[in-house]
């Protein structure tokens, strides 16, 4: 499918986006113990199926001093939004069977 995005229709195309502004793009994330998200994400959307009472998501915050500084977040079943900017979504420590999207830009 061709790309139908047209810069001239976007009045914000030449403006820098601040972290506190709404995201303008989203990507499905695949957990990895060795690769950072590309690009880094400004927030997360996590879907945990009803068959799962609680899920965990292990991340490295964007400004963490090193990769060893991780945070394990817990989410109930349903859809949750986490306004934490991250640079890595870890496979180890992240529950299987959940969907995670990263908001970018």
N, C-alpha and C positions, 0 to 999 in steps of 0.2 A: 504494500500500500504506500503510495507516495506521501511525503510529508506536506501537509496543507497549512502548516504554520506560516504566517506572514508577519514579519517584523513591523511593517508599516501599520498593521492593525492593533499593535500593542503599544499603548501610550507610555508604558513603563519600560520599554525595551532598553533604553539608554540609561536608566537609573540604577544605581547600586541598591541591592536588597539588604535590609538590615535583619539581624537575627530575630527581632521581635515582630516582624511583619509576617503576614500569612504566607504559607508556602505556595509556590506556583507550579510545583511538580512533585510527583510521588513515584517511588519505585518499590517493587517487591524485593525484600531482602532475603538472602540466603546466609544462614549462620556459617561462620568460618573461624577456626582457631588460628589462622595464619594470614588472612587478608582483611584489610580495612574496607569499609563501604566506600564506594566511589560513585558520586561524591559523598562527603560526610553528610550526615542527616541532622536537620535542626529539630526534629521531633519524630515520634513513633506512633503508629497506629497498630494495635495488637488485637487480633481476633482469636479468642479462645472458645472452642466449641462447647455447647451445653453439656456434652458428655464428660467434659473435664472440669472438675470443681475449681482448680487453681493451676496456673502455669507460671513458670519462672522464665525470665529473660535476662541473660548475663551480657552486660555491655561494658565497653570502655568509654567513659565520657570524652567528649571532644578535647577538652583541655587538661586531661589527666597527665600527670608528670611522666608516666610510662605505662606500658601495656599491662603491667601487673596491678595497676590501680583499677580494678573492676568493681562493678556494682551489680548485684542480683536483684532484679525487680520482680515483684509478684503481682499477677493479674487474675481477677476472678473470671468466670466464664462470661462471654459477651464481647463487646467491642470497647476497648479502652484507648485513650490518647495520653501519651506521656510526653510532656514538653521538655524532655532532656535531649540536648544535642549530643550525638555520639559519633565516634569514629570507627568502632568495631562492634559487631554483633557476634558473640561467641557461640560456637556449636556446643562446646562443653558448658553445661550449666543452663542451657536453653531447652525448654521442654519441646518434645517432638509433637507434631500434629497441630501446630498453631500457625497462623498467618501473621507475618510482620511486614509492615510497609514503612518506609522512611520518607518523611517529607523533606524536600530539598528546595533550594533556591529561594 
